[in-house]
Structure formats: structure tokens, C-alpha cells
Amino acid sequence: MNSIFVLERPKNEPILSYAPGTKEREELLSKLEELSSKEIEIPLIIGGKEIKTGNLGKCIMPHDHKHVLAHYHIAGEKEIEMAIDAAMKAKEEWESYSYVDRISIFLKAAELLSTTWRSTLNASAMLDLGKNVYQAEIDSACELIDFFRFNSYYATKIYTEQPQSSKGVLNRMEYRALDGFIFAVPPFNFASISGNLPTAPAIMGNTVLWKPASSAVYTAYFIMKLLQEAGLPDGVINFIPGPGSKVGEIVFSNPNFGGVHFTGSVNTFNSMWEMIGKNIRNYKSYPRIVGETGGKDFVIAHSSANRKALITALIRGAFEYQGQKCSAASRAYLSKSVWEDIKEELSETTKNLKMGSPTDFSNFVNAVIDKAAFKKITGYIKYARENAEILVGGEYDDSVGYYIKPTMVLTDDPHFKTMEEEIFGPVLTLYIYEDDKYQDILKLCDQTSPYGLTGSIFAQDRKAIMEAEKTLVHAAGNFYINDKPTGAVVDQQPFGGSRGSGTNDKAGSYLNLLRWTSARSIKENFNPPEDYTYPFMK
């Protein structure tokens, strides 16, 4: 390269409305019909080649679990080893690409997703992940586009950060890829996370093994095909659906393992960390461990809270995408005066939330992801029915799809099970406190959960807001004032938490990209000394 290329800061992708009569609505309806009318076969993609193992899993619609969208091939030990070999083979050439050539691929992917691929990714997320059109649009389109564009921008900002040089010396910093391959393990609930986990390291010159969640292979496959169309070289990202335990065991025992990019449960992340620790003496270098896990995300309403805004935040925060967000509002502390004012409207609005297929755009709530999630969530509802008061909801039915009505639980025990444990479903537990106990509630909230992901405070009183910010400083990596605790936007609210919620490496900012590079300082002395003695020695 004989130029220094600086990428301008992107703008966030606009959210389309899908209102009646719009072009995007018609395109999406057509794509939904197309995808739901056929059953496809999904291979592994290793070194650019399609691999079929014959060991098959199913991709089904959560809202109609008898409807099969695809059969996917499951990676075995042989294929995992093949993927590692392919990643290591592609590594030298991929590292040698200029950063302009690397980011051009992901900028092209963003442009394709913004136009010709938009309806495909949105339709696949709706059918495969059970998202309504708005939840799909902000995830599989807008946020994934933003990840591609902003991560490319962050990379150029990192590369241009250089040290100062003293007289007669030229100093520079080289940002190398990590020494080994990266293992990307996303969750089912966000297509954007599934796409970001392998591509963020790849943008920085790393090669990757990508193991999508078993209940989200269908959407991930379309992301992989999008990247291939954008020009991603063979072997840079290797697509290997399979059981996490089997894949992880092989990956973490390989000497070339360079890092893991994970989003999922605390237990899985802890198990990964333990396996990495047991193998630490086998690695060529210390691996990077980047993980975002769960949350028990809170809303606290001070007596001065805006009642209407609070009702909206509780409903959207707790029940959008059926509460299947690590940031979803799942516990709320409401002052008594606020509760008396909002109880009736909050209950009635929640009762009337329309539930059904995501292909019916009038539905606000859809089905939860699979049978295992249905069983877990309904187990909490059964427990709440026996030990607390269910104000709204509590009904469920999996005869056609995995449907659970939005449920509100009222408890007088601030340490009740559903106030402390992550449920990952449409269940919100409420605790009512006396107005003059606000400071005590802040401390209680901080000490109740092992997590530290998201939380919000509703108050018009500035002193109450300041007290919450101070007391809850470690309770949430993403803290919201007079807003719901969900909906972080790339480059606006970098996302991640600490405590039991992960390593807080902030997806959607340059901080995450820094984790996928290993810096080398280079010093060139134009006039090196030729005498070892110093003046003080005379």
C-alpha cells in the first residue's frame, strides 16, 4: 500500500418500518412464503468446501414445531480437526491481507445485507428464531450491518494509534492477529451476535471456527452464505454446527487454540474456562477468553417516576422477544405510590398483548425458542403459582408452538427465586417497597443477583438518579436512566457486563476489537550509540 486509508465513522443503519404498503413489507412477506415453503439441507462449510456428515439435526419453527425448515449436518471429531487445519492453513495468507482488503469484504457484506439480503436474513430470523418483524429488523438486519461497518471502522482507528518517536528513533506499533485460531460460540437469540462473534476476530486478521447454536443453525447458515458472497476467502471462517461439549473438548486441547469469543450461559462459560485452564501448558500462547453470559436485569421505580414511561418500559423490556434477551427486564422494584398508580393499566395492557405466529405482523409476542426453554420457563411459573401471586398470565401451550403468555409475578420476598435466578422467558417479578425505603432498595438490588449486565432507574428527581448511579455502580455494565434495560445500539451503548455477566469487553466498541489483536512494538534507531559508557561514569 502506498496510501494511508482512513475510514469515515459510519452511521447506524436506519430501521425500516414495514408499515402497510411499504416496499420492504411486500419483499419480506414474499420471502417468508418462499422460505417456509421449502426444506433445505445445510452442510458444514470447512475451507470453503461443503461437507456432509450424514449425522443430521433439524431446524424447526418455534411457533409451529412440526414444520421443518432444514436438516443440518452435524460436525464430528474428524470434521472439527479438518476445520482447525483449514483455519491454520488460511491464517498466513489472511494475515497478509492489508486491513483495507480485509474490511472491504465486511463492508460489502454490510451493503449486501442492507439491500438484496435484508429480506432473507429477516425472514430466516422470524421463522427460525421466533422473532416478530421489528425484533428481526433491529437484529438480523440493522445490528449486524452496524457490527460489520463499525468494527471495520474501529479496526482502522486501532491501526492508526501509534507511539511517539524521540530524536533519531522511529517507533511504530504493529497490530498482529493472535497466534492461533479463534473459537466463536454464539447463542440462539441474536443473529447479530451469531454474525459478530466470528467476524470481529476475522476483521483483525484471525481465522475462526464458528459453532452456531443448535437451535439457530438456519439463520447462521444464511449469514455464512452472505459472507461468502461478499468475498470471504476459504478457511477464514469455518462453519461447524455440532454439540458444544464435543466441539469444545477437541478445540480446547489443540495447541493452536488462540482464543474464544462466547455468548451464552454462565455454566457453559465456566466449563470452558476450566477446560482452558487444564490445558494451559499445552498452548503456544495464552488464549484470549472473551465472554458475555447472563443477566438478572432490574428496573427500579422511584416515587417520582414517570408512570406512563415506566409501564411502556416494563412491557417492552420484559416481554419483547418473549424475554429471551440477556438484557430483558426480569425483576422490578416499584415504590408503593407508583404501584398503586400503574397496577391496573400495567396488568390490563399485559393481558391484552397479542400472541401468535411472527408471520402475522399484528402479534407482539411469539413462541419461545424450543422445548427445553419451554420446560424451564414453565417450571418457574409453576413454582411462582405455588409460592407467590401470579397477577397476569401464567398460561402456556406447546401443542402447536412453544407459547407462554407474558407473566407477571408479585412477591413480598425480595429474595424470591424468580427475583434472583435468570429465567430467559416472558416472566417479570415485581416487588413493592415503601416510598421512604428507596436507598435500602438500591442496596438490596445491588446485593441480590450475582449478575451485572443491565438495569434501569426511573425517576424525575435528580438526587434519586444520582444515588442510583452511585450505589449501583457495579450492578450493571449497561445502565439506563428513564428507559428500558434492553436495546443497546452499536457505537451508542457498547454492550457487556461484569460480575457473573462476563468479561465486559463491550461488543459494539473498539474495546472488543482490541482483544483480537496482539501488538508488537518496533523501534528503529537511525543513529545507534557506538560507545557503551555513559557521561556519569567519567
C-alpha positions in Angstrom: 0.0 0.0 0.0 1.2 3.4 -0.9 -1.5 5.3 1.0 -2.9 5.7 4.5 -6.6 4.9 4.3 -8.9 6.3 7.0 -12.5 5.1 7.1 -15.1 7.7 8.0 -17.2 7.0 11.1 -20.3 5.1 9.8 -23.9 6.0 10.7 -26.2 3.4 12.3 -28.4 1.6 9.8 -31.9 3.1 9.7 -34.7 0.8 11.0 -37.3 0.2 8.3 -41.0 0.5 9.3 -42.6 -2.4 7.4 -45.8 -0.4 7.5 -48.6 -1.5 5.2 -47.9 -0.5 1.6 -44.1 -0.3 2.0 -41.8 -2.0 -0.4 -39.9 -3.7 2.5 -43.1 -5.2 3.8 -44.0 -6.8 0.4 -40.5 -8.1 0.0 -40.5 -9.7 3.4 -43.9 -11.3 3.0 -42.8 -12.8 -0.2 -39.5 -14.1 1.4 -41.4 -15.6 4.3 -43.6 -17.5 2.0 -40.6 -18.7 -0.1 -38.5 -19.9 2.9 -41.4 -21.6 4.7 -42.4 -23.5 1.5 -39.2 -25.4 1.2 -37.0 -27.7 3.3 -33.2 -27.2 2.7 -30.1 -29.2 3.6 -27.4 -27.3 5.4 -23.8 -28.7 5.1 -20.7 -27.8 7.2 -18.5 -25.3 5.4 -14.8 -26.0 6.0 -12.1 -24.4 4.0 -14.8 -23.2 1.6 -16.0 -26.7 0.9 -19.4 -28.1 1.7 -19.1 -31.2 4.0 -21.9 -33.6 4.6 -21.6 -36.0 7.6 -24.9 -37.8 7.4 -25.5 -37.1 11.1 -28.4 -34.8 10.9 -30.2 -32.3 13.1 -33.5 -30.4 12.5 -34.2 -26.7 12.2 -37.9 -26.1 13.1 -40.2 -23.2 13.6 -40.8 -22.4 17.3 -44.3 -21.2 16.5 -45.1 -24.4 14.6 -42.7 -27.1 15.8 -43.9 -29.7 13.4 -42.7 -27.6 10.4 -39.1 -28.4 9.5 -37.2 -25.6 7.8 -34.0 -27.6 7.2 -31.9 -30.6 8.1 -28.3 -29.7 9.0 -25.2 -31.9 9.1 -23.5 -32.2 12.5 -19.7 -32.0 12.8 -17.9 -34.9 14.3 -14.3 -35.3 15.6 -12.9 -35.7 12.1 -14.7 -32.5 10.8 -13.6 -30.4 13.8 -10.0 -31.4 13.2 -10.5 -30.5 9.5 -11.8 -27.1 10.5 -8.8 -26.4 12.7 -6.4 -27.4 9.9 -8.3 -25.2 7.4 -8.2 -22.3 9.8 -4.5 -22.7 10.3 -3.8 -23.1 6.6 -5.8 -19.9 5.7 -4.2 -17.9 8.5 -0.9 -16.9 6.9 -2.5 -15.6 3.7 -5.4 -13.9 5.6 -2.9 -12.1 8.0 -1.0 -10.8 4.9 -4.1 -9.1 3.5 -3.9 -5.3 4.1 -6.5 -4.1 6.5 -8.2 -2.3 3.6 -8.7 -5.5 1.8 -10.0 -7.3 4.9 -12.5 -4.6 5.9 -13.7 -4.2 2.3 -15.2 -7.7 2.5 -17.2 -6.9 5.6 -18.2 -3.5 4.3 -19.5 -5.3 1.2 -21.4 -7.8 3.4 -23.0 -4.8 5.2 -24.1 -3.3 1.9 -25.5 -6.6 0.6 -27.4 -7.1 3.9 -28.7 -3.6 3.7 -30.2 -4.3 0.3 -30.5 -7.6 -1.5 -30.0 -9.9 1.5 -32.2 -8.0 4.0 -35.4 -9.8 3.5 -33.7 -13.2 3.6 -32.0 -12.6 6.9 -35.1 -11.1 8.5 -37.4 -13.9 7.2 -35.0 -16.6 8.5 -34.8 -14.9 11.9 -38.6 -14.7 12.1 -39.1 -18.3 11.1 -36.1 -19.9 12.8 -35.8 -17.7 16.0 -39.4 -16.8 16.5 -39.0 -13.0 16.1 -41.6 -10.6 15.1 -40.8 -8.3 12.2 -39.4 -5.4 14.3 -37.3 -7.7 16.5 -35.9 -9.3 13.4 -35.2 -5.9 11.7 -33.3 -4.5 14.6 -31.3 -7.7 15.0 -30.6 -9.6 11.8 -30.5 -6.5 9.7 -29.6 -3.3 11.5 -27.4 -4.5 14.3 -25.5 -7.0 12.1 -24.9 -4.3 9.5 -23.7 -2.0 12.2 -21.3 -4.6 13.5 -19.8 -5.1 10.1 -19.4 -1.3 9.4 -18.4 -0.1 12.9 -16.0 -3.0 13.6 -14.3 -2.1 10.3 -14.1 1.5 11.4 -12.8 0.5 14.9 -10.0 -1.6 13.2 -8.8 1.4 11.3 -8.8 3.6 14.4 -6.8 1.0 16.3 -4.2 0.6 13.4 -3.7 4.4 13.3 -2.9 4.6 17.1 0.9 4.9 17.1 3.5 5.8 19.7 5.6 8.9 19.7 9.2 8.9 18.4 12.2 10.6 20.0 15.1 12.3 18.1 16.9 9.8 15.9 14.4 7.0 16.5 11.3 5.8 14.6 8.7 3.9 16.8 5.7 2.1 15.4 3.1 -0.3 16.6 2.1 -3.3 14.6 -1.2 -5.0 15.5 -0.8 -8.6 14.7 -3.5 -11.3 14.7 -3.4 -13.7 17.6 -1.1 -16.7 17.4 -3.6 -19.4 16.7 -7.2 -19.8 15.7 -10.3 -18.4 17.4 -13.4 -20.4 18.5 -16.7 -18.5 18.1 -19.7 -19.8 20.1 -22.8 -17.6 19.9 -26.3 -18.1 21.5 -29.5 -18.7 19.7 -31.3 -15.4 20.4 -29.5 -12.8 18.2 -28.5 -13.3 14.6 -26.3 -10.2 15.0 -24.3 -11.8 17.9 -24.0 -15.0 15.8 -22.6 -13.0 13.0 -20.4 -10.7 15.1 -18.6 -13.4 17.2 -16.7 -14.9 14.3 -16.3 -11.7 12.2 -14.9 -9.4 14.8 -11.8 -11.5 15.2 -11.6 -12.1 11.4 -11.6 -8.4 10.8 -8.4 -8.2 12.9 -6.7 -10.9 10.8 -7.7 -14.0 12.7 -9.1 -17.2 11.3 -12.1 -18.8 13.1 -14.1 -21.9 13.9 -17.8 -20.9 14.2 -20.1 -23.2 16.1 -23.6 -21.7 15.9 -26.3 -22.6 18.5 -28.1 -25.8 17.6 -31.5 -24.0 17.6 -30.2 -21.2 15.3 -28.3 -23.0 12.6 -30.7 -22.0 9.9 -30.2 -18.2 10.3 -26.4 -18.7 10.9 -26.2 -20.6 7.6 -27.6 -17.6 5.7 -25.1 -15.3 7.4 -22.3 -17.7 6.2 -23.6 -17.6 2.7 -23.8 -13.8 2.8 -20.1 -13.6 3.9 -19.1 -16.0 1.1 -20.9 -13.8 -1.5 -19.1 -10.8 0.0 -15.8 -12.5 -0.9 -14.6 -14.0 2.3 -11.7 -16.3 1.5 -12.0 -20.0 2.1 -11.0 -21.2 5.5 -11.1 -17.8 7.2 -14.4 -18.7 8.9 -15.3 -22.4 9.1 -18.9 -23.2 9.8 -19.2 -26.3 12.1 -22.6 -26.9 13.7 -22.3 -29.5 16.4 -22.7 -30.3 20.1 -20.8 -27.8 22.2 -19.2 -30.4 24.5 -17.8 -32.5 21.7 -16.5 -29.5 19.7 -15.1 -27.7 22.8 -13.2 -30.8 24.0 -11.3 -31.0 20.7 -10.8 -27.3 20.3 -9.5 -26.5 23.8 -7.0 -29.4 23.7 -5.4 -28.1 20.5 -2.0 -26.3 20.9 -3.0 -23.7 18.3 -6.1 -22.6 20.2 -5.8 -18.8 20.4 -9.0 -17.5 21.9 -12.7 -18.0 22.4 -15.5 -15.4 21.6 -18.5 -16.6 23.5 -22.1 -15.5 24.4 -24.3 -17.9 26.4 -24.8 -19.3 29.9 -22.6 -18.9 32.9 -22.3 -22.6 33.4 -21.1 -23.2 29.8 -18.6 -20.3 30.1 -17.3 -21.5 33.4 -16.8 -25.0 31.9 -14.9 -23.5 29.0 -12.6 -21.6 31.3 -11.9 -24.7 33.4 -11.1 -26.7 30.3 -8.8 -23.9 29.0 -7.1 -23.8 32.5 -6.5 -27.5 32.5 -4.8 -27.2 29.0 -2.9 -24.0 29.7 0.5 -25.6 29.5 -0.2 -27.1 26.0 -0.9 -23.8 24.2 1.6 -21.8 22.1 0.4 -18.6 23.8 -2.1 -17.6 26.5 -5.5 -17.6 24.8 -7.9 -14.7 25.0 -11.2 -15.5 26.8 -14.0 -13.1 25.9 -17.5 -13.9 27.1 -20.8 -12.4 27.7 -23.1 -14.6 29.8 -26.4 -13.9 31.6 -28.3 -11.3 33.5 -31.0 -10.8 36.1 -31.8 -7.3 34.9 -33.7 -4.8 37.0 -35.9 -1.9 36.8 -36.2 0.4 39.9 -39.0 3.0 40.0 -38.6 5.9 42.4 -41.8 7.6 43.7 -41.1 10.4 41.2 -41.1 8.1 38.2 -43.0 9.0 35.0 -45.8 6.4 35.2 -46.6 6.1 31.5 -43.0 5.7 30.5 -42.5 3.1 33.2 -45.4 1.0 32.0 -44.0 1.0 28.5 -40.5 0.2 29.6 -41.7 -2.8 31.7 -43.8 -4.3 28.9 -41.2 -3.8 26.2 -38.3 -4.6 28.5 -39.8 -7.8 29.9 -41.9 -9.2 27.0 -40.4 -8.2 23.7 -38.9 -11.3 22.0 -40.6 -13.3 24.8 -38.0 -12.1 27.3 -35.3 -14.1 25.5 -32.7 -11.5 25.9 -29.8 -11.5 28.4 -30.8 -7.8 28.9 -34.5 -8.4 29.4 -36.2 -6.8 32.5 -37.0 -9.7 34.8 -37.2 -8.1 38.2 -38.7 -4.8 39.1 -38.7 -2.8 42.4 -41.6 -0.4 42.4 -42.4 2.2 45.1 -45.8 1.7 46.7 -47.2 5.0 45.4 -46.1 4.2 41.8 -47.6 0.7 42.0 -50.9 2.0 43.2 -51.0 4.3 40.1 -49.9 1.8 37.5 -51.2 -1.6 38.7 -54.5 -1.6 36.7 -53.1 -0.2 33.4 -49.9 -2.4 33.5 -52.0 -5.5 34.2 -54.6 -4.8 31.6 -52.1 -3.9 28.9 -50.1 -7.1 29.6 -53.2 -9.3 29.5 -54.1 -7.8 26.1 -50.7 -8.4 24.4 -51.4 -10.3 21.2 -49.6 -13.6 20.8 -49.1 -15.9 17.8 -47.1 -16.5 14.7 -44.5 -14.0 13.7 -45.8 -14.1 10.1 -48.9 -12.3 11.4 -47.5 -8.8 11.9 -50.1 -7.8 14.4 -48.6 -10.1 17.1 -46.4 -8.6 19.7 -45.4 -11.8 21.4 -44.4 -15.1 19.7 -43.2 -18.6 20.8 -40.1 -19.3 22.9 -37.3 -21.0 21.0 -37.6 -24.7 21.8 -38.9 -27.5 24.1 -36.1 -27.2 26.6 -36.7 -23.5 27.0 -40.5 -24.1 27.3 -40.0 -26.6 30.0 -37.5 -24.4 32.0 -39.7 -21.3 31.9 -42.9 -23.1 32.8 -41.2 -24.7 35.7 -40.5 -21.2 37.1 -44.2 -20.3 36.5 -45.4 -23.4 38.4 -43.1 -22.6 41.3 -44.4 -19.0 41.4 -48.0 -20.2 41.3 -47.4 -22.2 44.4 -45.3 -19.8 46.3 -46.3 -16.3 45.2 -49.1 -14.5 43.3 -49.4 -14.5 39.6 -51.0 -11.2 38.6 -51.2 -11.8 34.9 -50.6 -14.7 32.5 -49.2 -18.0 33.8 -50.8 -19.9 30.9 -48.9 -21.9 28.3 -49.4 -24.4 25.5 -46.9 -26.3 23.3 -49.4 -28.4 21.3 -48.6 -26.3 18.1 -45.8 -23.9 19.1 -43.9 -23.2 22.3 -46.3 -20.5 23.5 -46.1 -18.9 27.0 -48.3 -15.9 27.9 -46.5 -12.9 29.3 -46.5 -13.5 33.0 -46.2 -11.0 36.0 -45.4 -12.4 39.4 -45.9 -10.4 42.6 -43.9 -11.3 45.7 -43.3 -9.9 49.1 -39.9 -11.7 49.4 -37.1 -9.7 47.7 -35.1 -12.9 47.6 -37.8 -15.0 45.9 -36.5 -17.5 43.4 -37.7 -15.5 40.4 -36.1 -12.3 41.7 -32.7 -13.9 41.8 -32.4 -16.6 39.0 -32.2 -16.0 35.3 -35.3 -17.3 33.6 -34.8 -16.2 30.0 -38.5 -16.1 29.2 -41.6 -13.8 29.4 -41.7 -13.7 33.3 -41.4 -10.4 35.2 -41.4 -10.5 39.0 -42.5 -7.4 41.0 -41.5 -6.3 44.5 -43.3 -3.3 46.1 -41.4 -1.2 48.6 -42.4 1.7 50.9 -41.6 5.1 49.3 -39.2 6.1 52.1 -37.1 2.9 51.6 -35.6 3.9 48.3 -31.9 3.9 49.4 -32.4 0.5 51.1 -33.8 -0.9 47.8 -30.8 0.3 45.8 -28.5 -1.6 48.2 -30.8 -4.6 48.1 -30.9 -4.6 44.3 -27.1 -4.4 44.2 -26.7 -7.4 46.5 -29.4 -9.7 45.2 -28.0 -11.1 42.0 -24.6 -12.5 41.0 -25.0 -10.8 37.6 -24.1 -7.3 36.5 -25.4 -6.9 33.0 -28.2 -4.3 32.5 -30.5 -2.3 34.7 -32.6 0.9 34.7 -33.8 3.5 37.0 -37.0 5.6 36.6 -37.1 8.9 38.4 -37.7 12.6 37.8 -35.9 13.5 41.0 -32.3 14.2 40.1 -31.0 13.3 43.5 -32.6 9.9 43.2 -30.9 9.3 39.9 -27.5 10.3 41.3 -28.0 8.0 44.3 -28.8 5.1 42.0 -25.8 5.7 39.7 -23.5 5.7 42.7 -25.0 2.8 44.6 -25.4 0.6 41.5 -22.0 1.3 40.0 -21.1 -2.4 39.7 -24.7 -3.7 39.3 -25.0 -3.1 35.6 -22.5 -2.8 32.7 -25.2 -1.1 30.7 -27.2 1.3 33.0 -30.3 3.1 31.7 -32.0 6.2 33.1 -35.7 6.5 32.3 -35.5 3.8 29.7 -35.9 0.1 29.4 -32.8 -2.0 30.1 -32.8 -3.6 26.6 -31.9 -2.3 23.1 -28.2 -1.4 23.2 -27.1 0.1 19.8 -23.7 -0.5 18.3 -21.4 2.6 18.8 -24.0 4.2 21.1 -24.3 1.9 24.0 -21.4 -0.6 23.9 -22.7 -3.8 25.4 -21.4 -6.1 28.2 -21.4 -6.6 31.9 -19.1 -7.9 34.7 -19.6 -9.9 37.8 -21.4 -13.1 36.7 -22.3 -11.5 33.3 -19.0 -11.9 31.6 -15.7 -10.2 30.8 -17.3 -6.9 29.8 -15.3 -6.5 26.6 -18.1 -4.3 25.2 -19.3 -5.5 21.8 -20.1 -2.5 19.7 -16.9 -0.6 20.6 -13.2 -0.7 19.8 -12.6 -2.4 23.1 -13.8 -5.7 21.8 -11.6 -5.4 18.7 -8.5 -4.9 20.8 -9.0 -8.3 22.3 -8.4 -9.9 18.9 -5.0 -8.4 18.3 -1.5 -8.9 19.7 0.5 -5.7 19.5 4.2 -5.6 18.5 6.3 -2.5 19.2 9.0 -1.8 16.6 11.9 0.6 17.3 14.3 1.6 14.6 17.4 3.6 15.7 18.8 5.8 12.9 22.0 6.7 14.9 22.8 3.9 17.4 25.5 4.6 20.0 28.9 3.1 19.4 30.3 3.5 23.0 28.9 1.7 25.9 29.9 4.3 28.5 27.7 7.0 30.0 28.7 10.5 30.9 28.1 9.9 34.6 30.9 7.3 34.5 33.6 10.0 33.7 
